[in-house]
Amino acid sequence: MLERRNRVKNISKKGRRLKGLLITLLVLLLVGAGAYTFRKPLALMAFDVFLSGQVEQKLEKSYSPLEGEKPKPVVAKQAEPFTALLLGIDQRGNEPARSDTLIYAVVRPQDSKVLLISIPRDTYTEIVGRDKNDKINHAHAFGGAKMSKDTVANFLGYPADYYAAINFEGLRNVVDELGGIELPIDKDIVNKHKDHEKFTIKAGKPLYDGQEALNFVRYREDSDFNRTKRHQVFLNALVERMLKLDQISKIPDLMDMLGENFKTDMTPSFIIDLSKQVLTNQSPQISGYSITGEGMRKNGVYYVQANEEDVNYAGQLIENWTDSNTKTEDLLSPEAQASQEAQNSE
């Protein structure tokens, strides 16, 4: 078992609520939207009759257990807290598949609560299996989801039970099938660096098509934190569009469009059952925490040196939230602590 990091008592952190996700997990992006709409008992029966079988069949193509790891047993109703590493992949053509978004999630099904811990993609850390330090998002390029999962576990001091990886390239067709999505762009976004792909996204449009949405998540000429936030905004907008159009019958086709761009070691039945369970209990509450750091350069390469206090606090959150004996009222709240810290600094 991984040795858990020592924690400091005086923690100065910058907790931020990750408002970008309407649903509980990235892996529930489409299935969760369907279950949410069919959240009443009779409607859920309709979901089971007309859609769940098709969705499970589509999810079979995305089921990809990691080498050397045994599949977890499926239970009828998930009660214990569990964790998952969510990977947002941006791979173009034959380029290496780096993980642009890394989120460590803790899900408490009984409470309908989710904790999302965001890790900067440029974080300088040991890449497990490579015997070297590098950007944490390079782990996926070197060894896929397995190396990413091992590296994040080593960085945080806590392993993840599952992983879910989605390539944003595969979402372009999904956006177009929905007729575009709404994005909060109030100023033109221009990618113009000499080493970057050139594009401009005009501000103030009522809807943005698949290519524009893809460019929105790919824009990289501001901060790493802002880019991660845009990924969350995009996913939220996608689900909101589905719910607004009430196009639940399209879920199987939309998942077909994702195709090879979505991989997870959660079994199809686990995803469907969990989606319905979490979203029908009560409105899911999402708490978010972002690990921060200082920019630095090594041999001319930019990295982020994570704040050790942030990493230690993330460990405290994980330990507290994964303990099934922790009562709902005793769960640590990064939002509450952030508010308290803000008051103390005034």
N, C-alpha and C positions, 0 to 999 in steps of 0.2 A: 504494500500500500504506500502511496506517495506520502512523504513526510509533510505535515502541514506546517506552514510558515509561522514563525513567531509573530505575534501581533503587538503593536505598540498601544499604549493607553491614550496618549494624546494624539488624536487623529484630526488632521486638517484636510478636509475633502471638499470636492465640488460635485455634490450629487445633482443630477439633472433628470427630470422626468422625460422618458422617451415616449413622446406623444405620437410618434409616427406609426405605431402598430395598433390597429383596431382589434386584431385577433391575438390569440395567446401565443402562438408560435409561428415562425415562418413556414414551417411544414404544414400548418393548418390553413394556409393562405386561401386556397380555393375551397377545400372541404369544409373548413370552419365557416366560411361565408354562407354556404348552403345550409349547414346545421343551424346557424344563427337565424336565418329566415324561417326555417321550419322548427322554431323553438317550442311551439305548443305541442302537447302530447299527440293530438290527432294528426297534426302536420308532420310531426316526426315519423309517424307511421307511414305517411305518404312518402317521406324521404327514403325510408327503408325499402318500400315497395318499388319506387320508380327510379331511384338514383344510387343508393348505396352499393348495389351489386355492380353497376357500371363503374362507379368510382373506384371500388376495390380492384376491379380488373385493370383499370388504367394504372393504379398505384403499383401493381405488380412489376411494371416496367421500371419503376423508380426504386424498387427495393434493392439495396446494395449493401449487404453486411460487410464489415471490414475484415480483412484477412487476419487470422489469429484470434479473433474475438467470437465467442459463442453467442448466437442469437438469444435474446432475453425471453424468458417465458411470457406468454400472453395471458393476462388475467382478465376475468370477465368485466371487472370494474376497477380501474386504477385508483387506489386510495392513497398510497404512499407518495410523498414528494419525489420527483425525479429531475434529472438535469439533462440538458442537451446543448451541444455546440452548434450554433447557427452560422453558416458560412454563405456570404454573398459573393459569388464568383464572377469575375469579369474577364472572359477569355475571348480573344479576337483571332479568328483564323487558326494558325498554327502556333500562336504565342503560348508560353507557359500559362497555366491556369492559376493565377494568384487570387488569394481571398481578399477582396477589398473591404468586406465587412465581417467582423468577428464578434459574435454576441454569445455570451455564456448565459443560458437561461435556466432558471429554477421554476418548476411548475408545481403548484400545490392544488391538485384537482378538487380536493374536499372543500377548500376555501375559495376556489375560483380566483386564485391569486397567482401572478407571474412576476418574477424578478428577472430583469434583463441587465446584464453587465456588459457594457461596450468596451472593447479593447482597441486602441488605435492601431491601424494596420502597419504603421512604420515602427512599432515598438521594437526596441533592440533587446533581444533575448536569445537564450540558447535554443538552437533548433535540434530537438531530440532526434537522434539517429544520424546526425551530420557532424557531431563533435565540433561545432563552431557556433558563434553568435552571428545573428543576421536579423533582418526585419521579420517579424513574426508572420507576416502574410506570405513570405517566401516558402514557408513550410509546405504549403499546398503545392507549390510549383515543384518542390523537391520530392515530395512523397505523398501527395494527395491528401484526402480527408484523414487518413490514418495518422500521418505525420503532423497534420494540423491539430488533431485531437490530442496527441501525445504532447506536443509542444505547449499548447494552451494549458493542459493539466499540470505540466511542470512549472509554467509561469505563475499560475494562480495557486498551485498547491492542492488542487482538487480535480479529480478526473470527471469527465462528463459521461453520463449513461449512454447517450445517443448522439448522433450528428444528423444534420440536415443541410445539404448544399444545393443552392440554386444559382444557375448562371443567368445573369440579367439579360444576356443575348436572347434567351428563349422567351422572355416576357414581351418582346417587341410585337410578335404576332398576336399575343393575348390582348395587348392594348388596342391594336388595330381592330380586332374582332369586336371589342366593346365600343368601337367608334371613338376612341380617344379617352383621355382622363383629364381631370382638372388638376392643375398644379399652381401653387401660389408663387408665381414669378412676376414680380413687380418692377424688375429692371432687366434689360437684355443681358443674357449670359453669353459671353464670348470666350471661346477656347482659342487662344491665339499664340501660345508659346511655340517657339520654333521647333521644339521636339515633340509637340503634341498634335493630335488630330485636330484640324481646324473645323469649327462649326459655330453657329450663332443661334440661340434660342430667343425668339422675340417675346417680350413681356406682354402680359395682359390678354392673352388669347383665352377664349372660353374653354377650349379643349386642345390637348396636345396629342399628336399621333405617336405611334410606337417608336419611330426613330428619334423624335424629339424627347420622348420620355427616357429613352436609352441614353441620349446625350446628357440629359439632366443628371442621371446618376453617375455618368462618367466624368463630368466636369471636375477638373482637378487643380484649378489655378487659384484656389484660396486655401483654407486650412483642411487638415485631415478630419478634424472634428466636424466641420461643416459638411464635408462629403458624406460622412457616415450619417449625419442628420438627414441629408437629401435622400439617401437610400430608404430611411424610415418613412419620410414624407411620401415617397413614391409608392411604397407598399401600402401605406394607408389609403392613398388616393385610388389605388387599384381596387381594393376591397370596397371602398365607398362607392365607386362607380358600379360595381356588380350589384350591390344592395340597392342602389338608386334605380337601376334599370330592371331589377327583379328578374335577371336572366339566369336563374338558378339551373334551368334545364340545360344550359350550355356548359355546366361544370365539366362533364366528361370530355367534351370536345376541347375545352380550354386546357385541360390536363394533358390531352393528346398533343397539343401544341408545345407544351413544355418538353415533352419527350425526354431526350437524353440530358436535358438541362436541369433536371431535378433528381437528386439522389439522396437516399436516407437509409439508415439501418433500422428504422421503425417499421414494423410490419404493417401492411395495409389495414388489417382489421384493428390494430392498435390505434392508428391514426383516426379512423372513422369513429370508433367507440369513444376515444378521448375527446374528439372534436364535439360530439354531441353532449358528452358528459359535462365538459367544462362550460360550454356555451348555454346549456339549458339549466344549470344550477342557479346561477344568478349572473348579473353583468360582471364579466371578468375585470378584475382590477390589476393594472399593470404598473409596477414600480421600476424605475430605471436608475442606473448608476453608470457614469462614464469615468473610466480611469483616465487621468490626465498625465501630462509629462512635459518635459522640456526638450525643445529641438536641439540637436547637436549634429556635428559632422565628423565622420571618421573616413580618412583617405578620400575626402571629397564627396562622400555619400551622406545623404541626410537620413537621420534616424530620430526616433523619439525615445528619450530615457524616461521610463515610467516612474512616477512618484511612488516611492516605496510605501508611503503612508496610504496612498490610494489602493495599492495592491493588497496591503494588509487589511484594510477595511473591506475590500471586496471579499476577502477570505472570511471575515466575520459575518458578512451578509450570507454567504453561501452556507456556512456552518449553521447559522440560526434558521435559515429557511428550509434546509434539507432535513432538519431534525423533526421527525413526525410528532415528537412530544411538545414542540413549541406551539403554544396556543396562538390563535389568530391575533389576539390583542397584544401578544408579546413579540410579534415579528418586528425586526428592526426596519425602520423606515428611512431610506436615504433622503427622501423629500423633507421629512420633519427635521432631520439633522442639518440639512442644507439651509433650511429656514432659520434654525437656531443659530447656525454659524453666521448667517447674514446679519442677524440681529446683534450678535456679539461684536461684529466688525464695525457697527455704526457708532 
